[in-house]
């Protein structure tokens, strides 16, 4: 049988300080010409699958907190290593040779060992050179190690394909480029600093679900990192760019979202034994700031298959998002702009500000060209009509604050509708035609549960009402009958329910140039009544008790 692992020589030099510390202190370790044979079988298991399964298995909760291991290993070297990988799934063989690894120290104890080894990783991967090098600077009380991680067009699908954990998605394409400098500082045995800075980028990433359908993709993602301080729990990023992202969002008939289904399944929680744990000191909150975020030329495909009888589908395109000075500390407010267009649902724009801690947002949103017929799949289960035509435009200001409760205020809102045409299902003639309608100066307060409408204006509408021979008005059939659970039908109205209803105030309503036709088929012959050039005015209307 083939040798799975081996080496030519292992050199270990122990320090005499091990005696006084009652813990192993190793001055130097050198492993010469180690070799490892890895095989991925046709069933995608590995020749060391039992070790993988054991590592991934949830560990039982210890009865008592384990004490940290005390050790110090210094000047670690691997020279002339070799890794052979036999992939029966892909029918390929790979070889990593001339492996050289240098690790200055790995320790949980302070030590006075001289550091001679510099951080290094070099090898030849299928003949191509790989080199990551750094420097260690030992000072009187500290050791400072820097490592440059420079990757060029590293193929991610190859790495994902060898994942020992089953993935619920397929990484079709994507490459990684980095120019990252990692800095590690220790004082005695204590790690006091771990920072990273530089740039990282992903190119031409494409992810599909297990059935081969598209999930997400983008042309380029790039981040310019000023500093990530792991121990200081703070990240500062100069800019983030996402170019030409695409996403296919599908809600299945059972309500499941395809993007969530592609995520790893969460392990079932195990019941842990009850133990008294002393209260831990509150950890420092992680702080971050990003000077500039830009998303350009985005596209999103939306499909809701849970809507019956007709699913809802639309395409969002020309998605542009800009965020400046985003941070989760210091009460800083980011400036946020966003816009997108749709294939029939109109265009949307937003300008405003966002504060993350606490969450406070305000701004202005607007939209135009939204076709009502496109959202009809969500109305069809409750409305017995067809929206043959009609477009809506709107704009509104908003202020939002999220604390223990949500506080939302809308101000200066207006909306207009044009060419609205409503028909009964299966009929050619419209029962409502409304060329133009407007809402002006609308405000709303969520905490007060109040809406104030400055003016409602409707012009040139035509209404056709019809009472059929059995005495039923067709208008009465507009709402489809909904099944009401027996329990809720018998449940008495709760006291004070009226107090929680929304208050609606309408300052002025104007109807001009309306015409109506009423056809009554109960008498024979049928009676037809027509009204033309109708004008109506209402002022200071409210649903509040006691108002007139």
GUZAZA-907998 format. One record per residue (C-alpha): residue number from 1; chain; x, y, z. Coordinates in nm, 3 decimals. Layout:
NUM, A, X, Y, Z $
...
***
This chain:
1, A, 0.000, 0.000, 0.000 $
2, A, 0.108, 0.361, -0.064 $
3, A, 0.263, 0.560, 0.219 $
4, A, 0.015, 0.825, 0.338 $
5, A, 0.266, 1.036, 0.534 $
6, A, 0.633, 1.036, 0.624 $
7, A, 0.952, 1.242, 0.671 $
8, A, 1.329, 1.200, 0.655 $
9, A, 1.429, 1.380, 0.975 $
10, A, 1.273, 1.555, 1.272 $
11, A, 1.501, 1.776, 1.481 $
12, A, 1.375, 1.918, 1.813 $
13, A, 1.584, 2.124, 2.056 $
14, A, 1.434, 2.163, 2.402 $
15, A, 1.518, 2.456, 2.625 $
16, A, 1.633, 2.401, 2.981 $
17, A, 1.371, 2.657, 3.091 $
18, A, 1.110, 2.382, 3.051 $
19, A, 1.216, 2.254, 3.390 $
20, A, 1.146, 2.584, 3.567 $
21, A, 0.825, 2.661, 3.380 $
22, A, 0.673, 2.316, 3.417 $
23, A, 0.578, 2.343, 3.051 $
24, A, 0.749, 2.252, 2.724 $
25, A, 0.970, 2.524, 2.578 $
26, A, 1.115, 2.427, 2.239 $
27, A, 1.401, 2.639, 2.108 $
28, A, 1.389, 2.499, 1.752 $
29, A, 1.197, 2.246, 1.539 $
30, A, 1.308, 2.137, 1.193 $
31, A, 1.120, 1.882, 0.979 $
32, A, 1.311, 1.768, 0.670 $
33, A, 1.149, 1.632, 0.354 $
34, A, 0.805, 1.550, 0.491 $
35, A, 0.555, 1.397, 0.247 $
36, A, 0.178, 1.363, 0.250 $
37, A, -0.049, 1.170, 0.011 $
38, A, -0.409, 1.297, -0.013 $
39, A, -0.672, 1.111, -0.214 $
40, A, -1.024, 1.220, -0.299 $
41, A, -1.226, 0.915, -0.383 $
42, A, -1.503, 0.890, -0.642 $
43, A, -1.767, 0.938, -0.368 $
44, A, -1.597, 1.272, -0.275 $
45, A, -1.467, 1.138, 0.055 $
46, A, -1.099, 1.163, 0.149 $
47, A, -0.852, 0.903, 0.262 $
48, A, -0.857, 1.073, 0.603 $
49, A, -1.236, 1.123, 0.609 $
50, A, -1.265, 0.975, 0.957 $
51, A, -1.048, 1.257, 1.093 $
52, A, -1.258, 1.519, 0.910 $
53, A, -1.582, 1.374, 1.047 $
54, A, -1.439, 1.367, 1.397 $
55, A, -1.327, 1.731, 1.370 $
56, A, -1.667, 1.846, 1.242 $
57, A, -1.868, 1.652, 1.498 $
58, A, -2.004, 1.876, 1.776 $
59, A, -1.797, 1.837, 2.089 $
60, A, -1.976, 1.772, 2.417 $
61, A, -1.980, 2.066, 2.652 $
62, A, -1.707, 2.026, 2.917 $
63, A, -1.819, 1.988, 3.276 $
64, A, -1.562, 2.251, 3.376 $
65, A, -1.386, 2.517, 3.168 $
66, A, -1.058, 2.375, 3.036 $
67, A, -0.735, 2.545, 3.134 $
68, A, -0.533, 2.686, 2.843 $
69, A, -0.228, 2.484, 2.738 $
70, A, 0.110, 2.624, 2.843 $
71, A, 0.379, 2.586, 2.579 $
72, A, 0.633, 2.772, 2.369 $
73, A, 0.759, 2.648, 2.032 $
74, A, 1.012, 2.867, 1.849 $
75, A, 1.206, 2.869, 1.523 $
76, A, 0.979, 2.626, 1.338 $
77, A, 1.103, 2.510, 0.996 $
78, A, 0.980, 2.267, 0.731 $
79, A, 1.223, 2.206, 0.445 $
80, A, 1.177, 2.011, 0.123 $
81, A, 0.816, 1.910, 0.183 $
82, A, 0.599, 1.736, -0.073 $
83, A, 0.219, 1.705, -0.105 $
84, A, 0.062, 1.474, -0.364 $
85, A, -0.309, 1.501, -0.438 $
86, A, -0.492, 1.235, -0.636 $
87, A, -0.841, 1.354, -0.737 $
88, A, -1.051, 1.061, -0.858 $
89, A, -1.356, 1.288, -0.902 $
90, A, -1.191, 1.524, -1.151 $
91, A, -0.951, 1.261, -1.284 $
92, A, -0.655, 1.487, -1.205 $
93, A, -0.334, 1.467, -1.005 $
94, A, -0.163, 1.764, -0.843 $
95, A, 0.172, 1.797, -0.675 $
96, A, 0.316, 2.059, -0.442 $
97, A, 0.692, 2.024, -0.406 $
98, A, 0.987, 2.209, -0.255 $
99, A, 0.768, 2.321, 0.032 $
100, A, 0.949, 2.549, 0.272 $
101, A, 0.774, 2.689, 0.578 $
102, A, 0.915, 2.919, 0.844 $
103, A, 0.727, 3.017, 1.161 $
104, A, 0.921, 3.234, 1.409 $
105, A, 0.725, 3.123, 1.717 $
106, A, 0.401, 2.973, 1.841 $
107, A, 0.362, 3.023, 2.212 $
108, A, 0.133, 3.077, 2.508 $
109, A, 0.428, 3.156, 2.739 $
110, A, 0.683, 3.438, 2.752 $
111, A, 1.028, 3.312, 2.658 $
112, A, 1.380, 3.441, 2.608 $
113, A, 1.458, 3.221, 2.307 $
114, A, 1.650, 3.388, 2.025 $
115, A, 1.442, 3.405, 1.708 $
116, A, 1.641, 3.312, 1.398 $
117, A, 1.364, 3.201, 1.160 $
118, A, 1.180, 3.451, 0.940 $
119, A, 0.815, 3.392, 0.840 $
120, A, 0.806, 3.223, 0.502 $
121, A, 0.597, 2.995, 0.282 $
122, A, 0.734, 2.889, -0.055 $
123, A, 0.663, 2.594, -0.284 $
124, A, 0.609, 2.486, -0.642 $
125, A, 0.243, 2.408, -0.721 $
126, A, 0.232, 2.182, -1.028 $
127, A, 0.561, 2.341, -1.123 $
128, A, 0.447, 2.704, -1.071 $
129, A, 0.628, 2.898, -0.797 $
130, A, 0.446, 3.026, -0.487 $
131, A, 0.616, 3.253, -0.235 $
132, A, 0.492, 3.437, 0.075 $
133, A, 0.761, 3.597, 0.286 $
134, A, 0.778, 3.823, 0.585 $
135, A, 1.005, 3.958, 0.853 $
136, A, 1.031, 3.924, 1.229 $
137, A, 1.187, 4.205, 1.432 $
138, A, 1.267, 4.098, 1.789 $
139, A, 1.297, 4.391, 2.029 $
140, A, 1.370, 4.403, 2.400 $
141, A, 1.016, 4.328, 2.515 $
142, A, 0.827, 4.258, 2.193 $
143, A, 0.837, 4.060, 1.873 $
144, A, 0.691, 4.213, 1.558 $
145, A, 0.621, 3.994, 1.254 $
146, A, 0.499, 4.118, 0.917 $
147, A, 0.384, 3.897, 0.631 $
148, A, 0.285, 4.006, 0.280 $
149, A, 0.005, 3.796, 0.131 $
150, A, 0.017, 3.860, -0.243 $
151, A, -0.212, 3.649, -0.459 $
152, A, -0.268, 3.685, -0.832 $
153, A, -0.580, 3.541, -0.999 $
154, A, -0.618, 3.256, -0.751 $
155, A, -0.896, 3.030, -0.888 $
156, A, -1.173, 2.990, -0.630 $
157, A, -1.378, 2.711, -0.795 $
158, A, -1.084, 2.473, -0.755 $
159, A, -1.068, 2.547, -0.383 $
160, A, -1.446, 2.520, -0.335 $
161, A, -1.457, 2.188, -0.517 $
162, A, -1.222, 2.035, -0.259 $
163, A, -1.425, 2.147, 0.040 $
164, A, -1.458, 1.855, 0.286 $
165, A, -1.793, 2.004, 0.393 $
166, A, -2.079, 1.954, 0.142 $
167, A, -2.175, 2.283, -0.025 $
168, A, -2.531, 2.370, -0.125 $
169, A, -2.418, 2.586, -0.418 $
170, A, -2.178, 2.566, -0.710 $
171, A, -1.899, 2.823, -0.739 $
172, A, -1.885, 2.840, -1.117 $
173, A, -1.611, 3.101, -1.157 $
174, A, -1.414, 3.361, -0.967 $
175, A, -1.057, 3.462, -0.890 $
176, A, -0.892, 3.634, -0.595 $
177, A, -0.619, 3.901, -0.597 $
178, A, -0.462, 4.037, -0.279 $
179, A, -0.192, 4.275, -0.171 $
180, A, -0.232, 4.239, 0.204 $
181, A, 0.026, 4.305, 0.475 $
182, A, -0.038, 4.130, 0.808 $
183, A, 0.137, 4.258, 1.120 $
184, A, 0.153, 4.052, 1.441 $
185, A, 0.301, 4.188, 1.765 $
186, A, 0.363, 3.997, 2.089 $
187, A, 0.486, 4.120, 2.424 $
188, A, 0.625, 3.831, 2.620 $
189, A, 0.373, 3.552, 2.571 $
190, A, 0.084, 3.793, 2.514 $
191, A, -0.034, 3.885, 2.166 $
192, A, -0.093, 4.260, 2.173 $
193, A, -0.150, 4.343, 1.807 $
194, A, -0.282, 4.181, 1.490 $
195, A, -0.355, 4.414, 1.200 $
196, A, -0.402, 4.385, 0.826 $
197, A, -0.398, 4.648, 0.552 $
198, A, -0.389, 4.660, 0.174 $
199, A, -0.619, 4.572, -0.113 $
200, A, -0.826, 4.268, -0.206 $
201, A, -1.038, 4.194, -0.509 $
202, A, -1.266, 3.926, -0.651 $
203, A, -1.317, 3.906, -1.028 $
204, A, -1.585, 3.743, -1.242 $
205, A, -1.754, 3.560, -0.957 $
206, A, -2.053, 3.341, -1.046 $
207, A, -2.251, 3.121, -0.807 $
208, A, -2.531, 2.880, -0.901 $
209, A, -2.760, 2.671, -0.688 $
210, A, -2.736, 2.294, -0.669 $
211, A, -2.978, 2.260, -0.964 $
212, A, -2.763, 2.485, -1.183 $
213, A, -2.982, 2.797, -1.172 $
214, A, -2.806, 3.136, -1.134 $
215, A, -2.788, 3.288, -0.786 $
216, A, -2.541, 3.577, -0.772 $
217, A, -2.257, 3.705, -0.986 $
218, A, -2.051, 4.018, -1.036 $
219, A, -1.779, 4.148, -1.262 $
220, A, -1.552, 4.289, -0.992 $
221, A, -1.546, 4.346, -0.617 $
222, A, -1.259, 4.549, -0.473 $
223, A, -1.177, 4.680, -0.125 $
224, A, -0.903, 4.919, -0.019 $
225, A, -0.837, 4.849, 0.349 $
226, A, -0.666, 5.114, 0.558 $
227, A, -0.652, 4.892, 0.867 $
228, A, -0.823, 4.596, 1.031 $
229, A, -0.726, 4.580, 1.398 $
230, A, -0.834, 4.238, 1.528 $
231, A, -0.750, 4.292, 1.893 $
232, A, -0.860, 4.656, 1.886 $
233, A, -1.187, 4.542, 1.723 $
234, A, -1.188, 4.816, 1.463 $
235, A, -1.181, 4.827, 1.084 $
236, A, -1.116, 5.127, 0.861 $
237, A, -1.184, 5.088, 0.490 $
238, A, -1.111, 5.355, 0.233 $
239, A, -1.346, 5.233, -0.037 $
240, A, -1.549, 4.936, -0.157 $
241, A, -1.650, 4.886, -0.522 $
242, A, -1.898, 4.635, -0.664 $
243, A, -1.928, 4.637, -1.044 $
244, A, -2.211, 4.483, -1.247 $
245, A, -2.362, 4.264, -0.974 $
246, A, -2.653, 4.037, -1.070 $
247, A, -2.885, 3.833, -0.850 $
248, A, -3.173, 3.597, -0.918 $
249, A, -3.411, 3.604, -0.621 $
250, A, -3.680, 3.336, -0.628 $
251, A, -3.945, 3.270, -0.367 $
252, A, -4.068, 2.915, -0.420 $
253, A, -4.429, 2.800, -0.393 $
254, A, -4.361, 2.683, -0.036 $
255, A, -4.231, 3.030, 0.058 $
256, A, -3.863, 2.935, 0.075 $
257, A, -3.609, 3.183, -0.061 $
258, A, -3.349, 3.040, -0.297 $
259, A, -3.064, 3.252, -0.158 $
260, A, -3.125, 3.124, 0.195 $
261, A, -3.154, 2.766, 0.075 $
262, A, -2.801, 2.791, -0.068 $
263, A, -2.651, 2.876, 0.271 $
264, A, -2.500, 2.597, 0.485 $
265, A, -2.755, 2.418, 0.700 $
266, A, -2.734, 2.522, 1.062 $
267, A, -2.641, 2.234, 1.294 $
268, A, -2.906, 2.123, 1.541 $
269, A, -2.833, 2.271, 1.883 $
270, A, -2.732, 2.022, 2.151 $
271, A, -2.857, 2.045, 2.503 $
272, A, -2.568, 2.156, 2.720 $
273, A, -2.540, 2.066, 3.086 $
274, A, -2.643, 2.342, 3.320 $
275, A, -2.337, 2.498, 3.475 $
276, A, -2.296, 2.822, 3.658 $
277, A, -2.080, 3.051, 3.451 $
278, A, -1.944, 3.369, 3.608 $
279, A, -2.052, 3.685, 3.427 $
280, A, -1.793, 3.783, 3.167 $
281, A, -1.673, 4.133, 3.118 $
282, A, -1.861, 4.311, 2.841 $
283, A, -1.664, 4.282, 2.517 $
284, A, -1.570, 4.596, 2.334 $
285, A, -1.808, 4.661, 2.046 $
286, A, -1.660, 4.618, 1.700 $
287, A, -1.624, 4.954, 1.523 $
288, A, -1.596, 5.009, 1.152 $
289, A, -1.595, 5.293, 0.903 $
290, A, -1.603, 5.298, 0.524 $
291, A, -1.529, 5.621, 0.345 $
292, A, -1.690, 5.531, 0.016 $
293, A, -1.913, 5.245, -0.112 $
294, A, -2.025, 5.223, -0.474 $
295, A, -2.244, 4.968, -0.653 $
296, A, -2.270, 5.020, -1.028 $
297, A, -2.476, 4.871, -1.313 $
298, A, -2.655, 4.618, -1.095 $
299, A, -2.935, 4.386, -1.203 $
300, A, -3.179, 4.179, -0.997 $
301, A, -3.432, 3.928, -1.124 $
302, A, -3.730, 3.880, -0.890 $
303, A, -3.978, 3.591, -0.908 $
304, A, -4.242, 3.511, -0.646 $
305, A, -4.387, 3.170, -0.728 $
306, A, -4.587, 3.162, -0.404 $
307, A, -4.839, 3.407, -0.550 $
308, A, -5.137, 3.228, -0.701 $
309, A, -5.284, 3.188, -0.952 $
310, A, -5.029, 3.400, -1.142 $
311, A, -4.668, 3.432, -1.014 $
312, A, -4.510, 3.776, -0.988 $
313, A, -4.197, 3.846, -1.192 $
314, A, -3.997, 4.159, -1.262 $
315, A, -3.647, 4.277, -1.349 $
316, A, -3.460, 4.555, -1.170 $
317, A, -3.187, 4.715, -1.376 $
318, A, -2.946, 5.009, -1.380 $
319, A, -2.903, 4.970, -1.002 $
320, A, -2.673, 5.240, -0.866 $
321, A, -2.591, 5.282, -0.496 $
322, A, -2.354, 5.531, -0.337 $
323, A, -2.273, 5.556, 0.034 $
324, A, -2.029, 5.808, 0.178 $
325, A, -1.879, 5.810, 0.530 $
326, A, -2.054, 5.502, 0.669 $
327, A, -1.966, 5.418, 1.030 $
328, A, -2.123, 5.248, 1.330 $
329, A, -1.984, 5.483, 1.595 $
330, A, -1.953, 5.849, 1.684 $
331, A, -2.303, 5.939, 1.569 $
332, A, -2.175, 5.975, 1.213 $
333, A, -2.432, 6.001, 0.934 $
334, A, -2.362, 5.856, 0.594 $
335, A, -2.496, 6.010, 0.274 $
336, A, -2.689, 5.752, 0.074 $
337, A, -2.807, 5.768, -0.286 $
338, A, -2.979, 5.486, -0.473 $
339, A, -3.167, 5.439, -0.796 $
340, A, -3.297, 5.163, -1.020 $
341, A, -3.531, 5.107, -1.314 $
342, A, -3.765, 4.817, -1.386 $
343, A, -3.922, 4.645, -1.682 $
344, A, -4.262, 4.803, -1.627 $
345, A, -4.265, 4.887, -1.258 $
346, A, -4.112, 5.228, -1.319 $
347, A, -3.799, 5.399, -1.188 $
348, A, -3.701, 5.466, -0.826 $
349, A, -3.468, 5.725, -0.670 $
350, A, -3.351, 5.793, -0.315 $
351, A, -3.139, 6.059, -0.150 $
352, A, -3.084, 6.077, 0.221 $
353, A, -2.871, 6.003, 0.525 $
354, A, -2.819, 5.700, 0.748 $
355, A, -2.684, 5.668, 1.102 $
356, A, -2.616, 5.314, 1.226 $
357, A, -2.577, 5.358, 1.602 $
358, A, -2.853, 5.422, 1.690 $
359, A, -3.035, 5.365, 1.362 $
360, A, -3.164, 5.696, 1.228 $
361, A, -3.247, 5.766, 0.865 $
362, A, -3.407, 6.048, 0.674 $
363, A, -3.437, 6.147, 0.313 $
364, A, -3.658, 6.166, 0.008 $
365, A, -3.784, 5.889, -0.220 $
366, A, -3.954, 5.923, -0.557 $
367, A, -4.080, 5.697, -0.831 $
368, A, -4.247, 5.732, -1.166 $
369, A, -4.400, 5.514, -1.433 $
370, A, -4.513, 5.238, -1.196 $
371, A, -4.771, 5.029, -1.381 $
372, A, -5.044, 4.901, -1.152 $
373, A, -5.110, 4.595, -1.366 $
374, A, -4.765, 4.457, -1.284 $
375, A, -4.845, 4.423, -0.914 $
376, A, -5.190, 4.273, -0.978 $
377, A, -5.076, 3.914, -0.897 $
378, A, -5.066, 4.025, -0.531 $
379, A, -5.419, 4.176, -0.555 $
380, A, -5.583, 3.898, -0.756 $
381, A, -5.651, 3.670, -0.454 $
382, A, -5.872, 3.942, -0.296 $
383, A, -6.001, 4.156, -0.587 $
384, A, -6.244, 4.036, -0.851 $
385, A, -6.129, 4.274, -1.125 $
386, A, -5.867, 4.328, -1.394 $
387, A, -5.639, 4.633, -1.401 $
388, A, -5.623, 4.698, -1.775 $
389, A, -5.416, 5.016, -1.752 $
390, A, -5.283, 5.275, -1.510 $
391, A, -4.955, 5.431, -1.400 $
392, A, -4.855, 5.594, -1.071 $
393, A, -4.587, 5.844, -0.971 $
394, A, -4.497, 5.950, -0.618 $
395, A, -4.253, 6.138, -0.398 $
396, A, -4.221, 6.164, -0.022 $
397, A, -3.992, 6.269, 0.256 $
398, A, -3.934, 6.039, 0.551 $
399, A, -3.770, 6.030, 0.893 $
400, A, -3.706, 5.699, 1.069 $
401, A, -3.566, 5.615, 1.410 $
402, A, -3.530, 5.261, 1.544 $
403, A, -3.496, 5.221, 1.918 $
404, A, -3.713, 5.006, 2.140 $
405, A, -3.992, 5.088, 1.893 $
406, A, -4.001, 5.204, 1.532 $
407, A, -4.071, 5.573, 1.484 $
408, A, -4.156, 5.660, 1.123 $
409, A, -4.282, 5.991, 0.989 $
410, A, -4.373, 6.072, 0.628 $
411, A, -4.401, 6.434, 0.516 $
412, A, -4.461, 6.632, 0.199 $
413, A, -4.581, 6.324, 0.015 $
414, A, -4.770, 6.340, -0.313 $
415, A, -4.886, 6.088, -0.569 $
416, A, -5.051, 6.099, -0.907 $
417, A, -5.230, 5.834, -1.112 $
418, A, -5.316, 5.844, -1.480 $
419, A, -5.510, 5.640, -1.737 $
420, A, -5.654, 5.401, -1.482 $
421, A, -5.883, 5.143, -1.643 $
422, A, -6.063, 4.875, -1.438 $
423, A, -6.267, 4.588, -1.583 $
424, A, -6.466, 4.299, -1.448 $
425, A, -6.296, 3.968, -1.534 $
426, A, -6.394, 3.847, -1.882 $
427, A, -6.559, 4.175, -1.987 $
428, A, -6.432, 4.418, -2.252 $
429, A, -6.600, 4.734, -2.125 $
430, A, -6.443, 4.916, -1.830 $
431, A, -6.652, 4.994, -1.525 $
432, A, -6.406, 5.265, -1.411 $
433, A, -6.195, 5.501, -1.621 $
434, A, -5.991, 5.769, -1.447 $
435, A, -5.769, 5.985, -1.666 $
436, A, -5.611, 6.177, -1.378 $
437, A, -5.602, 6.173, -0.997 $
438, A, -5.374, 6.335, -0.741 $
439, A, -5.291, 6.321, -0.372 $
440, A, -5.114, 6.630, -0.239 $
441, A, -4.942, 6.727, 0.085 $
442, A, -4.978, 6.391, 0.261 $
443, A, -4.819, 6.328, 0.600 $
444, A, -4.822, 6.023, 0.826 $
445, A, -4.702, 5.948, 1.179 $
446, A, -4.664, 5.581, 1.277 $
447, A, -4.642, 5.644, 1.652 $
448, A, -4.956, 5.863, 1.650 $
449, A, -5.129, 5.635, 1.397 $
450, A, -5.243, 5.938, 1.200 $
451, A, -5.259, 6.029, 0.831 $
452, A, -5.332, 6.379, 0.704 $
453, A, -5.417, 6.432, 0.337 $
454, A, -5.401, 6.790, 0.214 $
455, A, -5.599, 6.741, -0.105 $
456, A, -5.748, 6.473, -0.327 $
457, A, -5.818, 6.576, -0.686 $
458, A, -5.983, 6.359, -0.953 $
459, A, -6.083, 6.473, -1.301 $
460, A, -6.276, 6.330, -1.595 $
461, A, -6.367, 5.996, -1.440 $
462, A, -6.626, 5.760, -1.583 $
463, A, -6.808, 5.504, -1.368 $
464, A, -7.043, 5.234, -1.495 $
465, A, -7.257, 5.073, -1.223 $
466, A, -7.472, 4.768, -1.289 $
467, A, -7.741, 4.583, -1.094 $
468, A, -7.814, 4.244, -1.243 $
469, A, -8.154, 4.073, -1.256 $
470, A, -8.109, 3.892, -0.922 $
471, A, -8.069, 4.229, -0.749 $
472, A, -7.698, 4.206, -0.690 $
473, A, -7.476, 4.506, -0.756 $
474, A, -7.164, 4.414, -0.949 $
475, A, -6.966, 4.648, -0.723 $
476, A, -7.050, 4.412, -0.435 $
477, A, -6.858, 4.138, -0.613 $
478, A, -6.531, 4.331, -0.632 $
479, A, -6.398, 4.174, -0.312 $
480, A, -6.357, 3.799, -0.328 $
481, A, -6.493, 3.601, -0.037 $
482, A, -6.221, 3.513, 0.213 $
483, A, -6.233, 3.212, 0.444 $
484, A, -6.261, 3.326, 0.804 $
485, A, -6.139, 3.088, 1.076 $
486, A, -6.419, 2.983, 1.307 $
487, A, -6.228, 3.090, 1.616 $
488, A, -6.175, 3.444, 1.489 $
489, A, -6.538, 3.472, 1.375 $
490, A, -6.661, 3.405, 1.729 $
491, A, -6.396, 3.615, 1.901 $
492, A, -6.553, 3.926, 2.052 $
493, A, -6.409, 4.267, 1.974 $
494, A, -6.152, 4.368, 2.228 $
495, A, -6.219, 4.666, 2.446 $
496, A, -6.038, 4.977, 2.336 $
497, A, -5.983, 4.847, 1.984 $
498, A, -6.130, 5.164, 1.839 $
499, A, -5.868, 5.369, 2.019 $
500, A, -5.591, 5.189, 1.829 $
501, A, -5.741, 5.257, 1.484 $
502, A, -5.568, 5.495, 1.249 $
503, A, -5.703, 5.848, 1.232 $
504, A, -5.741, 5.986, 0.881 $
505, A, -5.797, 6.358, 0.815 $
506, A, -5.883, 6.486, 0.467 $
507, A, -5.863, 6.862, 0.434 $
508, A, -6.005, 6.894, 0.084 $
509, A, -6.141, 6.662, -0.186 $
510, A, -6.244, 6.775, -0.534 $
511, A, -6.412, 6.569, -0.807 $
512, A, -6.457, 6.740, -1.143 $
513, A, -6.607, 6.641, -1.477 $
514, A, -6.721, 6.295, -1.371 $
515, A, -6.982, 6.091, -1.555 $
516, A, -7.175, 5.790, -1.429 $
517, A, -7.408, 5.537, -1.583 $
518, A, -7.632, 5.314, -1.373 $
519, A, -7.799, 5.017, -1.543 $
520, A, -8.069, 4.836, -1.342 $
521, A, -8.186, 4.501, -1.487 $
522, A, -8.432, 4.423, -1.205 $
523, A, -8.723, 4.606, -1.368 $
524, A, -8.817, 4.507, -1.721 $
525, A, -8.731, 4.663, -1.948 $
526, A, -8.404, 4.765, -1.779 $
527, A, -8.365, 5.122, -1.653 $
528, A, -8.059, 5.328, -1.746 $
529, A, -7.970, 5.644, -1.552 $
530, A, -7.688, 5.875, -1.665 $
531, A, -7.516, 6.157, -1.482 $
532, A, -7.272, 6.391, -1.659 $
533, A, -7.045, 6.679, -1.563 $
534, A, -7.065, 6.589, -1.197 $
535, A, -6.866, 6.803, -0.955 $
536, A, -6.822, 6.738, -0.586 $
537, A, -6.638, 6.912, -0.303 $
538, A, -6.569, 6.793, 0.051 $
539, A, -6.364, 6.973, 0.318 $
540, A, -6.234, 6.892, 0.663 $
541, A, -6.343, 6.528, 0.670 $
542, A, -6.215, 6.299, 0.943 $
543, A, -6.290, 5.953, 1.079 $
544, A, -6.221, 6.072, 1.433 $
545, A, -6.517, 6.026, 1.670 $
546, A, -6.732, 6.338, 1.707 $
547, A, -6.614, 6.512, 1.390 $
548, A, -6.848, 6.633, 1.115 $
***
